[in-house]
């Protein structure tokens, strides 16, 4: 679902929310904190706050007439 992840009425309020979120994570001794699919502005604020940005890559297989995925694999050459 697209949309904001840090629900706040302004950039300053979003920054305060992010600071609080990071403080709670530190105080709770969490091993990690993930915010999935932030908006561009949110991602930039998170990066500026020291969080790492995740860049994903997806590969999609398109069936070119194979009866099964195993048939596709059997057609591959070792090289």
N, CA, C and O atoms as a Maestro MAE file, in Angstrom:
{
 s_m_m2io_version
 :::
 2.0.0
}

f_m_ct {
 s_m_title
 :::
 protein
 m_atom[316] {
  # First column is atom index #
  i_m_mmod_type
  r_m_x_coord
  r_m_y_coord
  r_m_z_coord
  i_m_residue_number
  s_m_chain_name
  s_m_pdb_residue_name
  s_m_pdb_atom_name
  i_m_atomic_number
  :::
  1 25 0.848 -1.168 0.000 1 A "UNK " " N  " 7
  2 3 0.000 0.000 0.000 1 A "UNK " " CA " 6
  3 2 0.893 1.229 0.000 1 A "UNK " " C  " 6
  4 15 1.783 1.367 0.839 1 A "UNK " " O  " 8
  5 25 0.647 2.108 -0.940 2 A "UNK " " N  " 7
  6 3 1.440 3.330 -1.017 2 A "UNK " " CA " 6
  7 2 0.963 4.334 0.022 2 A "UNK " " C  " 6
  8 15 -0.198 4.320 0.430 2 A "UNK " " O  " 8
  9 25 1.868 5.198 0.441 3 A "UNK " " N  " 7
  10 3 1.504 6.246 1.379 3 A "UNK " " CA " 6
  11 2 2.580 6.457 2.412 3 A "UNK " " C  " 6
  12 15 3.575 5.734 2.473 3 A "UNK " " O  " 8
  13 25 2.354 7.463 3.219 4 A "UNK " " N  " 7
  14 3 3.327 7.830 4.252 4 A "UNK " " CA " 6
  15 2 3.436 6.730 5.300 4 A "UNK " " C  " 6
  16 15 2.460 6.044 5.607 4 A "UNK " " O  " 8
  17 25 4.630 6.575 5.837 5 A "UNK " " N  " 7
  18 3 4.870 5.621 6.914 5 A "UNK " " CA " 6
  19 2 5.001 6.335 8.253 5 A "UNK " " C  " 6
  20 15 4.663 5.782 9.300 5 A "UNK " " O  " 8
  21 25 5.491 7.561 8.207 6 A "UNK " " N  " 7
  22 3 5.595 8.385 9.412 6 A "UNK " " CA " 6
  23 2 4.476 9.431 9.333 6 A "UNK " " C  " 6
  24 15 4.629 10.479 8.705 6 A "UNK " " O  " 8
  25 25 3.370 9.127 9.972 7 A "UNK " " N  " 7
  26 3 2.176 9.964 9.848 7 A "UNK " " CA " 6
  27 2 2.316 11.215 10.712 7 A "UNK " " C  " 6
  28 15 2.181 11.164 11.934 7 A "UNK " " O  " 8
  29 25 2.588 12.331 10.051 8 A "UNK " " N  " 7
  30 3 2.764 13.607 10.737 8 A "UNK " " CA " 6
  31 2 2.325 14.721 9.790 8 A "UNK " " C  " 6
  32 15 2.309 14.546 8.572 8 A "UNK " " O  " 8
  33 25 1.974 15.850 10.359 9 A "UNK " " N  " 7
  34 3 1.431 16.951 9.553 9 A "UNK " " CA " 6
  35 2 2.494 17.853 8.923 9 A "UNK " " C  " 6
  36 15 2.162 18.708 8.102 9 A "UNK " " O  " 8
  37 25 3.749 17.678 9.288 10 A "UNK " " N  " 7
  38 3 4.811 18.521 8.719 10 A "UNK " " CA " 6
  39 2 6.141 17.777 8.770 10 A "UNK " " C  " 6
  40 15 6.274 16.744 9.427 10 A "UNK " " O  " 8
  41 25 7.118 18.331 8.060 11 A "UNK " " N  " 7
  42 3 8.456 17.732 8.060 11 A "UNK " " CA " 6
  43 2 9.070 17.784 9.456 11 A "UNK " " C  " 6
  44 15 9.764 16.853 9.862 11 A "UNK " " O  " 8
  45 25 8.819 18.865 10.192 12 A "UNK " " N  " 7
  46 3 9.354 18.971 11.561 12 A "UNK " " CA " 6
  47 2 8.728 17.928 12.477 12 A "UNK " " C  " 6
  48 15 9.418 17.316 13.293 12 A "UNK " " O  " 8
  49 25 7.429 17.729 12.341 13 A "UNK " " N  " 7
  50 3 6.741 16.716 13.153 13 A "UNK " " CA " 6
  51 2 7.225 15.322 12.773 13 A "UNK " " C  " 6
  52 15 7.370 14.453 13.633 13 A "UNK " " O  " 8
  53 25 7.476 15.110 11.474 14 A "UNK " " N  " 7
  54 3 7.999 13.822 11.011 14 A "UNK " " CA " 6
  55 2 9.391 13.580 11.589 14 A "UNK " " C  " 6
  56 15 9.716 12.458 11.978 14 A "UNK " " O  " 8
  57 25 10.212 14.628 11.645 15 A "UNK " " N  " 7
  58 3 11.557 14.504 12.209 15 A "UNK " " CA " 6
  59 2 11.482 14.162 13.696 15 A "UNK " " C  " 6
  60 15 12.254 13.332 14.177 15 A "UNK " " O  " 8
  61 25 10.563 14.791 14.427 16 A "UNK " " N  " 7
  62 3 10.398 14.487 15.854 16 A "UNK " " CA " 6
  63 2 9.924 13.055 16.044 16 A "UNK " " C  " 6
  64 15 10.386 12.360 16.949 16 A "UNK " " O  " 8
  65 25 9.007 12.611 15.197 17 A "UNK " " N  " 7
  66 3 8.520 11.234 15.267 17 A "UNK " " CA " 6
  67 2 9.651 10.248 14.999 17 A "UNK " " C  " 6
  68 15 9.774 9.235 15.687 17 A "UNK " " O  " 8
  69 25 10.475 10.547 13.997 18 A "UNK " " N  " 7
  70 3 11.604 9.679 13.662 18 A "UNK " " CA " 6
  71 2 12.615 9.648 14.812 18 A "UNK " " C  " 6
  72 15 13.124 8.581 15.156 18 A "UNK " " O  " 8
  73 25 12.909 10.800 15.406 19 A "UNK " " N  " 7
  74 3 13.829 10.842 16.549 19 A "UNK " " CA " 6
  75 2 13.306 9.976 17.696 19 A "UNK " " C  " 6
  76 15 14.065 9.241 18.329 19 A "UNK " " O  " 8
  77 25 12.010 10.073 17.951 20 A "UNK " " N  " 7
  78 3 11.403 9.274 19.022 20 A "UNK " " CA " 6
  79 2 11.451 7.793 18.694 20 A "UNK " " C  " 6
  80 15 11.748 6.968 19.558 20 A "UNK " " O  " 8
  81 25 11.161 7.461 17.459 21 A "UNK " " N  " 7
  82 3 11.201 6.065 17.018 21 A "UNK " " CA " 6
  83 2 12.596 5.470 17.205 21 A "UNK " " C  " 6
  84 15 12.734 4.352 17.702 21 A "UNK " " O  " 8
  85 25 13.619 6.208 16.811 22 A "UNK " " N  " 7
  86 3 14.992 5.737 16.962 22 A "UNK " " CA " 6
  87 2 15.392 5.640 18.440 22 A "UNK " " C  " 6
  88 15 16.102 4.715 18.833 22 A "UNK " " O  " 8
  89 25 14.935 6.593 19.253 23 A "UNK " " N  " 7
  90 3 15.246 6.552 20.684 23 A "UNK " " CA " 6
  91 2 14.610 5.333 21.343 23 A "UNK " " C  " 6
  92 15 15.251 4.666 22.156 23 A "UNK " " O  " 8
  93 25 13.370 5.038 21.007 24 A "UNK " " N  " 7
  94 3 12.686 3.862 21.572 24 A "UNK " " CA " 6
  95 2 13.402 2.588 21.139 24 A "UNK " " C  " 6
  96 15 13.568 1.668 21.939 24 A "UNK " " O  " 8
  97 25 13.830 2.529 19.869 25 A "UNK " " N  " 7
  98 3 14.550 1.345 19.384 25 A "UNK " " CA " 6
  99 2 15.859 1.152 20.157 25 A "UNK " " C  " 6
  100 15 16.209 0.030 20.523 25 A "UNK " " O  " 8
  101 25 16.581 2.256 20.403 26 A "UNK " " N  " 7
  102 3 17.840 2.155 21.168 26 A "UNK " " CA " 6
  103 2 17.577 1.733 22.614 26 A "UNK " " C  " 6
  104 15 18.247 0.847 23.144 26 A "UNK " " O  " 8
  105 25 16.602 2.374 23.239 27 A "UNK " " N  " 7
  106 3 16.284 2.055 24.640 27 A "UNK " " CA " 6
  107 2 15.807 0.613 24.793 27 A "UNK " " C  " 6
  108 15 16.061 -0.024 25.816 27 A "UNK " " O  " 8
  109 25 15.125 0.108 23.786 28 A "UNK " " N  " 7
  110 3 14.626 -1.271 23.822 28 A "UNK " " CA " 6
  111 2 15.693 -2.272 23.410 28 A "UNK " " C  " 6
  112 15 15.467 -3.482 23.439 28 A "UNK " " O  " 8
  113 25 16.869 -1.756 23.021 29 A "UNK " " N  " 7
  114 3 17.988 -2.582 22.571 29 A "UNK " " CA " 6
  115 2 17.580 -3.508 21.425 29 A "UNK " " C  " 6
  116 15 17.951 -4.681 21.388 29 A "UNK " " O  " 8
  117 25 16.809 -2.950 20.493 30 A "UNK " " N  " 7
  118 3 16.412 -3.723 19.315 30 A "UNK " " CA " 6
  119 2 17.625 -3.955 18.419 30 A "UNK " " C  " 6
  120 15 18.503 -3.098 18.321 30 A "UNK " " O  " 8
  121 25 17.671 -5.094 17.778 31 A "UNK " " N  " 7
  122 3 18.792 -5.387 16.884 31 A "UNK " " CA " 6
  123 2 18.621 -4.698 15.534 31 A "UNK " " C  " 6
  124 15 19.598 -4.492 14.813 31 A "UNK " " O  " 8
  125 25 17.388 -4.344 15.192 32 A "UNK " " N  " 7
  126 3 17.162 -3.644 13.930 32 A "UNK " " CA " 6
  127 2 15.794 -2.967 13.948 32 A "UNK " " C  " 6
  128 15 14.929 -3.291 14.762 32 A "UNK " " O  " 8
  129 25 15.628 -2.036 13.046 33 A "UNK " " N  " 7
  130 3 14.381 -1.302 12.883 33 A "UNK " " CA " 6
  131 2 14.155 -1.153 11.385 33 A "UNK " " C  " 6
  132 15 15.030 -0.657 10.675 33 A "UNK " " O  " 8
  133 25 13.015 -1.568 10.904 34 A "UNK " " N  " 7
  134 3 12.731 -1.526 9.473 34 A "UNK " " CA " 6
  135 2 11.502 -0.680 9.203 34 A "UNK " " C  " 6
  136 15 10.487 -0.814 9.887 34 A "UNK " " O  " 8
  137 25 11.589 0.186 8.216 35 A "UNK " " N  " 7
  138 3 10.444 0.944 7.719 35 A "UNK " " CA " 6
  139 2 10.356 0.602 6.240 35 A "UNK " " C  " 6
  140 15 11.199 1.025 5.449 35 A "UNK " " O  " 8
  141 25 9.343 -0.159 5.869 36 A "UNK " " N  " 7
  142 3 9.228 -0.629 4.492 36 A "UNK " " CA " 6
  143 2 8.481 0.364 3.614 36 A "UNK " " C  " 6
  144 15 7.452 0.908 4.014 36 A "UNK " " O  " 8
  145 25 8.998 0.592 2.435 37 A "UNK " " N  " 7
  146 3 8.386 1.415 1.397 37 A "UNK " " CA " 6
  147 2 8.049 2.837 1.844 37 A "UNK " " C  " 6
  148 15 6.918 3.290 1.666 37 A "UNK " " O  " 8
  149 25 9.027 3.548 2.424 38 A "UNK " " N  " 7
  150 3 8.756 4.944 2.790 38 A "UNK " " CA " 6
  151 2 8.650 5.806 1.535 38 A "UNK " " C  " 6
  152 15 9.111 5.418 0.462 38 A "UNK " " O  " 8
  153 25 8.040 6.971 1.683 39 A "UNK " " N  " 7
  154 3 8.008 7.919 0.573 39 A "UNK " " CA " 6
  155 2 9.434 8.443 0.355 39 A "UNK " " C  " 6
  156 15 10.312 8.223 1.189 39 A "UNK " " O  " 8
  157 25 9.653 9.119 -0.737 40 A "UNK " " N  " 7
  158 3 10.979 9.668 -1.046 40 A "UNK " " CA " 6
  159 2 11.433 10.634 0.048 40 A "UNK " " C  " 6
  160 15 12.582 10.578 0.485 40 A "UNK " " O  " 8
  161 25 10.535 11.522 0.493 41 A "UNK " " N  " 7
  162 3 10.885 12.484 1.547 41 A "UNK " " CA " 6
  163 2 11.206 11.779 2.858 41 A "UNK " " C  " 6
  164 15 12.163 12.142 3.543 41 A "UNK " " O  " 8
  165 25 10.407 10.770 3.209 42 A "UNK " " N  " 7
  166 3 10.661 10.025 4.436 42 A "UNK " " CA " 6
  167 2 11.996 9.294 4.362 42 A "UNK " " C  " 6
  168 15 12.760 9.287 5.327 42 A "UNK " " O  " 8
  169 25 12.274 8.680 3.218 43 A "UNK " " N  " 7
  170 3 13.532 7.952 3.052 43 A "UNK " " CA " 6
  171 2 14.714 8.897 3.215 43 A "UNK " " C  " 6
  172 15 15.718 8.532 3.827 43 A "UNK " " O  " 8
  173 25 14.608 10.092 2.681 44 A "UNK " " N  " 7
  174 3 15.692 11.061 2.808 44 A "UNK " " CA " 6
  175 2 15.874 11.480 4.267 44 A "UNK " " C  " 6
  176 15 17.003 11.610 4.741 44 A "UNK " " O  " 8
  177 25 14.770 11.691 4.976 45 A "UNK " " N  " 7
  178 3 14.873 12.035 6.401 45 A "UNK " " CA " 6
  179 2 15.502 10.891 7.184 45 A "UNK " " C  " 6
  180 15 16.317 11.127 8.076 45 A "UNK " " O  " 8
  181 25 15.136 9.671 6.866 46 A "UNK " " N  " 7
  182 3 15.697 8.513 7.563 46 A "UNK " " CA " 6
  183 2 17.193 8.378 7.274 46 A "UNK " " C  " 6
  184 15 17.980 8.082 8.172 46 A "UNK " " O  " 8
  185 25 17.578 8.597 6.011 47 A "UNK " " N  " 7
  186 3 18.996 8.550 5.660 47 A "UNK " " CA " 6
  187 2 19.759 9.620 6.422 47 A "UNK " " C  " 6
  188 15 20.840 9.357 6.950 47 A "UNK " " O  " 8
  189 25 19.204 10.829 6.484 48 A "UNK " " N  " 7
  190 3 19.855 11.933 7.192 48 A "UNK " " CA " 6
  191 2 19.972 11.645 8.691 48 A "UNK " " C  " 6
  192 15 20.871 12.158 9.357 48 A "UNK " " O  " 8
  193 25 19.058 10.821 9.219 49 A "UNK " " N  " 7
  194 3 19.087 10.456 10.641 49 A "UNK " " CA " 6
  195 2 20.039 9.292 10.910 49 A "UNK " " C  " 6
  196 15 20.176 8.855 12.052 49 A "UNK " " O  " 8
  197 25 20.698 8.787 9.863 50 A "UNK " " N  " 7
  198 3 21.676 7.721 10.038 50 A "UNK " " CA " 6
  199 2 21.176 6.332 9.708 50 A "UNK " " C  " 6
  200 15 21.909 5.357 9.878 50 A "UNK " " O  " 8
  201 25 19.947 6.221 9.243 51 A "UNK " " N  " 7
  202 3 19.430 4.907 8.874 51 A "UNK " " CA " 6
  203 2 19.950 4.525 7.486 51 A "UNK " " C  " 6
  204 15 20.225 5.390 6.655 51 A "UNK " " O  " 8
  205 25 20.077 3.235 7.252 52 A "UNK " " N  " 7
  206 3 20.511 2.743 5.948 52 A "UNK " " CA " 6
  207 2 19.299 2.531 5.058 52 A "UNK " " C  " 6
  208 15 18.246 2.091 5.521 52 A "UNK " " O  " 8
  209 25 19.452 2.844 3.788 53 A "UNK " " N  " 7
  210 3 18.366 2.635 2.835 53 A "UNK " " CA " 6
  211 2 18.542 1.292 2.148 53 A "UNK " " C  " 6
  212 15 19.653 0.900 1.792 53 A "UNK " " O  " 8
  213 25 17.458 0.612 1.973 54 A "UNK " " N  " 7
  214 3 17.468 -0.690 1.309 54 A "UNK " " CA " 6
  215 2 17.065 -0.490 -0.149 54 A "UNK " " C  " 6
  216 15 16.089 0.196 -0.454 54 A "UNK " " O  " 8
  217 25 17.826 -1.096 -1.028 55 A "UNK " " N  " 7
  218 3 17.517 -1.045 -2.451 55 A "UNK " " CA " 6
  219 2 17.266 -2.469 -2.908 55 A "UNK " " C  " 6
  220 15 18.166 -3.307 -2.858 55 A "UNK " " O  " 8
  221 25 16.067 -2.745 -3.348 56 A "UNK " " N  " 7
  222 3 15.703 -4.100 -3.744 56 A "UNK " " CA " 6
  223 2 15.783 -4.311 -5.252 56 A "UNK " " C  " 6
  224 15 15.627 -3.379 -6.041 56 A "UNK " " O  " 8
  225 25 16.026 -5.544 -5.620 57 A "UNK " " N  " 7
  226 3 16.046 -5.945 -7.026 57 A "UNK " " CA " 6
  227 2 15.177 -7.182 -7.150 57 A "UNK " " C  " 6
  228 15 15.280 -8.104 -6.340 57 A "UNK " " O  " 8
  229 25 14.335 -7.204 -8.145 58 A "UNK " " N  " 7
  230 3 13.480 -8.363 -8.372 58 A "UNK " " CA " 6
  231 2 13.743 -8.924 -9.765 58 A "UNK " " C  " 6
  232 15 13.994 -8.180 -10.713 58 A "UNK " " O  " 8
  233 25 13.681 -10.236 -9.871 59 A "UNK " " N  " 7
  234 3 13.804 -10.910 -11.147 59 A "UNK " " CA " 6
  235 2 12.498 -11.656 -11.392 59 A "UNK " " C  " 6
  236 15 12.000 -12.350 -10.506 59 A "UNK " " O  " 8
  237 25 11.956 -11.517 -12.567 60 A "UNK " " N  " 7
  238 3 10.686 -12.162 -12.900 60 A "UNK " " CA " 6
  239 2 10.917 -13.153 -14.037 60 A "UNK " " C  " 6
  240 15 11.510 -12.813 -15.061 60 A "UNK " " O  " 8
  241 25 10.446 -14.374 -13.845 61 A "UNK " " N  " 7
  242 3 10.564 -15.410 -14.859 61 A "UNK " " CA " 6
  243 2 9.306 -15.402 -15.706 61 A "UNK " " C  " 6
  244 15 8.194 -15.403 -15.178 61 A "UNK " " O  " 8
  245 25 9.482 -15.396 -17.026 62 A "UNK " " N  " 7
  246 3 8.351 -15.459 -17.952 62 A "UNK " " CA " 6
  247 2 8.409 -16.796 -18.676 62 A "UNK " " C  " 6
  248 15 9.439 -17.152 -19.250 62 A "UNK " " O  " 8
  249 25 7.331 -17.519 -18.652 63 A "UNK " " N  " 7
  250 3 7.256 -18.834 -19.276 63 A "UNK " " CA " 6
  251 2 7.146 -18.671 -20.789 63 A "UNK " " C  " 6
  252 15 6.185 -18.092 -21.295 63 A "UNK " " O  " 8
  253 25 8.141 -19.187 -21.501 64 A "UNK " " N  " 7
  254 3 8.168 -19.110 -22.968 64 A "UNK " " CA " 6
  255 2 7.686 -20.430 -23.573 64 A "UNK " " C  " 6
  256 15 8.252 -20.904 -24.558 64 A "UNK " " O  " 8
  257 25 6.647 -21.022 -22.987 65 A "UNK " " N  " 7
  258 3 6.083 -22.242 -23.538 65 A "UNK " " CA " 6
  259 2 6.533 -23.525 -22.872 65 A "UNK " " C  " 6
  260 15 6.216 -24.609 -23.363 65 A "UNK " " O  " 8
  261 25 7.263 -23.440 -21.766 66 A "UNK " " N  " 7
  262 3 7.694 -24.639 -21.049 66 A "UNK " " CA " 6
  263 2 6.503 -25.235 -20.304 66 A "UNK " " C  " 6
  264 15 5.630 -24.509 -19.831 66 A "UNK " " O  " 8
  265 25 6.477 -26.577 -20.205 67 A "UNK " " N  " 7
  266 3 5.399 -27.255 -19.496 67 A "UNK " " CA " 6
  267 2 5.472 -27.041 -17.993 67 A "UNK " " C  " 6
  268 15 4.453 -27.081 -17.303 67 A "UNK " " O  " 8
  269 25 6.688 -26.811 -17.485 68 A "UNK " " N  " 7
  270 3 6.885 -26.591 -16.051 68 A "UNK " " CA " 6
  271 2 8.206 -25.854 -15.858 68 A "UNK " " C  " 6
  272 15 8.995 -25.699 -16.790 68 A "UNK " " O  " 8
  273 25 8.422 -25.414 -14.647 69 A "UNK " " N  " 7
  274 3 9.688 -24.743 -14.339 69 A "UNK " " CA " 6
  275 2 10.843 -25.735 -14.446 69 A "UNK " " C  " 6
  276 15 11.948 -25.364 -14.843 69 A "UNK " " O  " 8
  277 25 10.593 -26.988 -14.093 70 A "UNK " " N  " 7
  278 3 11.626 -28.020 -14.239 70 A "UNK " " CA " 6
  279 2 12.021 -28.194 -15.702 70 A "UNK " " C  " 6
  280 15 13.197 -28.405 -16.000 70 A "UNK " " O  " 8
  281 25 11.050 -28.110 -16.628 71 A "UNK " " N  " 7
  282 3 11.364 -28.176 -18.062 71 A "UNK " " CA " 6
  283 2 12.266 -27.014 -18.466 71 A "UNK " " C  " 6
  284 15 13.200 -27.188 -19.250 71 A "UNK " " O  " 8
  285 25 11.987 -25.842 -17.936 72 A "UNK " " N  " 7
  286 3 12.829 -24.679 -18.207 72 A "UNK " " CA " 6
  287 2 14.255 -24.929 -17.707 72 A "UNK " " C  " 6
  288 15 15.220 -24.686 -18.431 72 A "UNK " " O  " 8
  289 25 14.384 -25.415 -16.464 73 A "UNK " " N  " 7
  290 3 15.709 -25.684 -15.908 73 A "UNK " " CA " 6
  291 2 16.470 -26.727 -16.729 73 A "UNK " " C  " 6
  292 15 17.682 -26.615 -16.914 73 A "UNK " " O  " 8
  293 25 15.757 -27.731 -17.214 74 A "UNK " " N  " 7
  294 3 16.399 -28.791 -18.017 74 A "UNK " " CA " 6
  295 2 16.930 -28.239 -19.329 74 A "UNK " " C  " 6
  296 15 17.865 -28.808 -19.893 74 A "UNK " " O  " 8
  297 25 16.363 -27.145 -19.834 75 A "UNK " " N  " 7
  298 3 16.790 -26.578 -21.097 75 A "UNK " " CA " 6
  299 2 18.046 -25.720 -20.948 75 A "UNK " " C  " 6
  300 15 18.658 -25.363 -21.954 75 A "UNK " " O  " 8
  301 25 18.439 -25.385 -19.742 76 A "UNK " " N  " 7
  302 3 19.626 -24.543 -19.513 76 A "UNK " " CA " 6
  303 2 20.902 -25.342 -19.756 76 A "UNK " " C  " 6
  304 15 20.970 -26.541 -19.483 76 A "UNK " " O  " 8
  305 25 21.906 -24.648 -20.274 77 A "UNK " " N  " 7
  306 3 23.214 -25.260 -20.453 77 A "UNK " " CA " 6
  307 2 24.091 -24.889 -19.267 77 A "UNK " " C  " 6
  308 15 23.857 -23.875 -18.609 77 A "UNK " " O  " 8
  309 25 25.086 -25.697 -18.996 78 A "UNK " " N  " 7
  310 3 25.938 -25.477 -17.823 78 A "UNK " " CA " 6
  311 2 26.629 -24.132 -17.870 78 A "UNK " " C  " 6
  312 15 26.800 -23.505 -16.825 78 A "UNK " " O  " 8
  313 25 27.035 -23.661 -19.039 79 A "UNK " " N  " 7
  314 3 27.730 -22.387 -19.154 79 A "UNK " " CA " 6
  315 2 26.836 -21.281 -18.675 79 A "UNK " " C  " 6
  316 15 27.235 -20.116 -18.689 79 A "UNK " " O  " 8
  :::
 }
 m_bond[315] {
  # First column is bond index #
  i_m_from
  i_m_to
  i_m_order
  :::
  1 1 2 1
  2 2 3 1
  3 3 4 2
  4 3 5 1
  5 5 6 1
  6 6 7 1
  7 7 8 2
  8 7 9 1
  9 9 10 1
  10 10 11 1
  11 11 12 2
  12 11 13 1
  13 13 14 1
  14 14 15 1
  15 15 16 2
  16 15 17 1
  17 17 18 1
  18 18 19 1
  19 19 20 2
  20 19 21 1
  21 21 22 1
  22 22 23 1
  23 23 24 2
  24 23 25 1
  25 25 26 1
  26 26 27 1
  27 27 28 2
  28 27 29 1
  29 29 30 1
  30 30 31 1
  31 31 32 2
  32 31 33 1
  33 33 34 1
  34 34 35 1
  35 35 36 2
  36 35 37 1
  37 37 38 1
  38 38 39 1
  39 39 40 2
  40 39 41 1
  41 41 42 1
  42 42 43 1
  43 43 44 2
  44 43 45 1
  45 45 46 1
  46 46 47 1
  47 47 48 2
  48 47 49 1
  49 49 50 1
  50 50 51 1
  51 51 52 2
  52 51 53 1
  53 53 54 1
  54 54 55 1
  55 55 56 2
  56 55 57 1
  57 57 58 1
  58 58 59 1
  59 59 60 2
  60 59 61 1
  61 61 62 1
  62 62 63 1
  63 63 64 2
  64 63 65 1
  65 65 66 1
  66 66 67 1
  67 67 68 2
  68 67 69 1
  69 69 70 1
  70 70 71 1
  71 71 72 2
  72 71 73 1
  73 73 74 1
  74 74 75 1
  75 75 76 2
  76 75 77 1
  77 77 78 1
  78 78 79 1
  79 79 80 2
  80 79 81 1
  81 81 82 1
  82 82 83 1
  83 83 84 2
  84 83 85 1
  85 85 86 1
  86 86 87 1
  87 87 88 2
  88 87 89 1
  89 89 90 1
  90 90 91 1
  91 91 92 2
  92 91 93 1
  93 93 94 1
  94 94 95 1
  95 95 96 2
  96 95 97 1
  97 97 98 1
  98 98 99 1
  99 99 100 2
  100 99 101 1
  101 101 102 1
  102 102 103 1
  103 103 104 2
  104 103 105 1
  105 105 106 1
  106 106 107 1
  107 107 108 2
  108 107 109 1
  109 109 110 1
  110 110 111 1
  111 111 112 2
  112 111 113 1
  113 113 114 1
  114 114 115 1
  115 115 116 2
  116 115 117 1
  117 117 118 1
  118 118 119 1
  119 119 120 2
  120 119 121 1
  121 121 122 1
  122 122 123 1
  123 123 124 2
  124 123 125 1
  125 125 126 1
  126 126 127 1
  127 127 128 2
  128 127 129 1
  129 129 130 1
  130 130 131 1
  131 131 132 2
  132 131 133 1
  133 133 134 1
  134 134 135 1
  135 135 136 2
  136 135 137 1
  137 137 138 1
  138 138 139 1
  139 139 140 2
  140 139 141 1
  141 141 142 1
  142 142 143 1
  143 143 144 2
  144 143 145 1
  145 145 146 1
  146 146 147 1
  147 147 148 2
  148 147 149 1
  149 149 150 1
  150 150 151 1
  151 151 152 2
  152 151 153 1
  153 153 154 1
  154 154 155 1
  155 155 156 2
  156 155 157 1
  157 157 158 1
  158 158 159 1
  159 159 160 2
  160 159 161 1
  161 161 162 1
  162 162 163 1
  163 163 164 2
  164 163 165 1
  165 165 166 1
  166 166 167 1
  167 167 168 2
  168 167 169 1
  169 169 170 1
  170 170 171 1
  171 171 172 2
  172 171 173 1
  173 173 174 1
  174 174 175 1
  175 175 176 2
  176 175 177 1
  177 177 178 1
  178 178 179 1
  179 179 180 2
  180 179 181 1
  181 181 182 1
  182 182 183 1
  183 183 184 2
  184 183 185 1
  185 185 186 1
  186 186 187 1
  187 187 188 2
  188 187 189 1
  189 189 190 1
  190 190 191 1
  191 191 192 2
  192 191 193 1
  193 193 194 1
  194 194 195 1
  195 195 196 2
  196 195 197 1
  197 197 198 1
  198 198 199 1
  199 199 200 2
  200 199 201 1
  201 201 202 1
  202 202 203 1
  203 203 204 2
  204 203 205 1
  205 205 206 1
  206 206 207 1
  207 207 208 2
  208 207 209 1
  209 209 210 1
  210 210 211 1
  211 211 212 2
  212 211 213 1
  213 213 214 1
  214 214 215 1
  215 215 216 2
  216 215 217 1
  217 217 218 1
  218 218 219 1
  219 219 220 2
  220 219 221 1
  221 221 222 1
  222 222 223 1
  223 223 224 2
  224 223 225 1
  225 225 226 1
  226 226 227 1
  227 227 228 2
  228 227 229 1
  229 229 230 1
  230 230 231 1
  231 231 232 2
  232 231 233 1
  233 233 234 1
  234 234 235 1
  235 235 236 2
  236 235 237 1
  237 237 238 1
  238 238 239 1
  239 239 240 2
  240 239 241 1
  241 241 242 1
  242 242 243 1
  243 243 244 2
  244 243 245 1
  245 245 246 1
  246 246 247 1
  247 247 248 2
  248 247 249 1
  249 249 250 1
  250 250 251 1
  251 251 252 2
  252 251 253 1
  253 253 254 1
  254 254 255 1
  255 255 256 2
  256 255 257 1
  257 257 258 1
  258 258 259 1
  259 259 260 2
  260 259 261 1
  261 261 262 1
  262 262 263 1
  263 263 264 2
  264 263 265 1
  265 265 266 1
  266 266 267 1
  267 267 268 2
  268 267 269 1
  269 269 270 1
  270 270 271 1
  271 271 272 2
  272 271 273 1
  273 273 274 1
  274 274 275 1
  275 275 276 2
  276 275 277 1
  277 277 278 1
  278 278 279 1
  279 279 280 2
  280 279 281 1
  281 281 282 1
  282 282 283 1
  283 283 284 2
  284 283 285 1
  285 285 286 1
  286 286 287 1
  287 287 288 2
  288 287 289 1
  289 289 290 1
  290 290 291 1
  291 291 292 2
  292 291 293 1
  293 293 294 1
  294 294 295 1
  295 295 296 2
  296 295 297 1
  297 297 298 1
  298 298 299 1
  299 299 300 2
  300 299 301 1
  301 301 302 1
  302 302 303 1
  303 303 304 2
  304 303 305 1
  305 305 306 1
  306 306 307 1
  307 307 308 2
  308 307 309 1
  309 309 310 1
  310 310 311 1
  311 311 312 2
  312 311 313 1
  313 313 314 1
  314 314 315 1
  315 315 316 2
  :::
 }
}
